Amino acid sequence: MKKRVALIAGGDSGEYEVSINSAGAVKEQLPEDKYEVYFIIIKGLEWYHLDEQERKHPVDKNDFSITIDQQKILFDVAFILIHGTPGEDGKLQGYFELLKIPYTTSDLFTSALTFKKNFTKHVASSLNVAVSKTILLKSGENYSVPGLIKDVGLPCFVKPNKGGSSVGITKVKREEELQEAIGKAFAEDDEVLVEEFLQGDEIGCGVYEYNDVVIPLPLTEIVSKTEFFDYQAKYLGASDEITPARISDEKTDECQRLSAQLYRQFNCKGLVRFDYILKNDVFYFLEVNTIPGLSKASIVPQQIRYMGKKESEVYEQLIEEALRK
């Protein structure tokens, strides 16, 4: 019997289109002889299956089912590809746990923890992993622009504490730019980070688990053609993503070991990506993406291909692992 896979995309963040593109790429990779794949889109309260004729079939949220031609369809597994809320912050994971439907990502607790960049960095720091100086601002809280600059220096980054794809992030070079940057980040989130700028090489490392073995992927070096690896650089071609990264074999092994260690320590599941800045031979942890982009041009698929695997092989393993556990 073919397994019925709910391929879930969309979401309520600025990463909606990125998620749709990722899901489309994954759908192409899943073999039709093994899986019945149903494209499920979530946007606010609207949940529906979009069929090949672009017809919408509403999802019954009571049991996460759809009905097509009077036939009720239940799913064996949820392949979650929503970047941002509600796919990456634990909300969907909690929902599927209540319904006892297997899913391909980290669990509710890990997703909720890692969605908050500042909390994640605190945990990494407690594990003796290097992190940048960071100040957390909360909506309505008083702060001093000169005080912030004194603590983190210039240039610095201002970003939402939650979210991804560099939405709402600003690289601040002058004191008079900081206030506007903070306002821009608060438009995306009720918590904002002001972070020390680290001059170094940006490195990404994908990791997944199969049959209780944690598998780090080859490293990718990210060379942005913009001020930093922003939305334009990530998705509109304004960056060079070099796989494998142009660093020594020794540093590559170190980064892969560190990523595998953090994967275990954060209790990750499924396919994730850890991001770092390599400065003065030290890897500074930036964040973990528990649902990284999986479009054809995304970083992790590049790493899978360089490793000598097909994306379809890894995506099947993610489904098998979800069903097994």
HELIX and SHEET records of a PDB file:
HELIX    1   1 TYR A   16  GLN A   29  1                                  14    
HELIX    2   2 LYS A   91  LEU A   99  1                                   9    
HELIX    3   3 LEU A  108  PHE A  115  1                                   8    
HELIX    4   4 LYS A  117  SER A  126  1                                  10    
HELIX    5   5 VAL A  145  VAL A  152  1                                   8    
HELIX    6   6 GLU A  175  PHE A  186  1                                  12    
HELIX    7   7 TYR A  231  TYR A  235  1                                   5    
HELIX    8   8 ASP A  249  GLN A  265  1                                  17    
HELIX    9   9 ILE A  299  TYR A  306  1                                   8    
HELIX   10  10 GLU A  311  ARG A  324  1                                  14    
SHEET    1   A 7 GLN A  71  ILE A  73  0                                        
SHEET    2   A 7 SER A  65  ILE A  68 -1                                        
SHEET    3   A 7 LYS A  56  ASP A  60 -1                                        
SHEET    4   A 7 GLU A  46  LEU A  50 -1                                        
SHEET    5   A 7 TYR A  35  LYS A  43 -1                                        
SHEET    6   A 7 LYS A   3  GLY A  10  1                                        
SHEET    7   A 7 VAL A  77  ILE A  80  1                                        
SHEET    1   B 4 THR A 134  LYS A 138  0                                        
SHEET    2   B 4 GLU A 191  GLU A 196 -1                                        
SHEET    3   B 4 CYS A 156  PRO A 160 -1                                        
SHEET    4   B 4 THR A 170  VAL A 172 -1                                        
SHEET    1   C 5 SER A 239  ILE A 242  0                                        
SHEET    2   C 5 VAL A 213  SER A 224 -1                                        
SHEET    3   C 5 ASP A 201  TYR A 210 -1                                        
SHEET    4   C 5 VAL A 272  LYS A 279 -1                                        
SHEET    5   C 5 VAL A 282  ASN A 289 -1                                        
END                                                                             
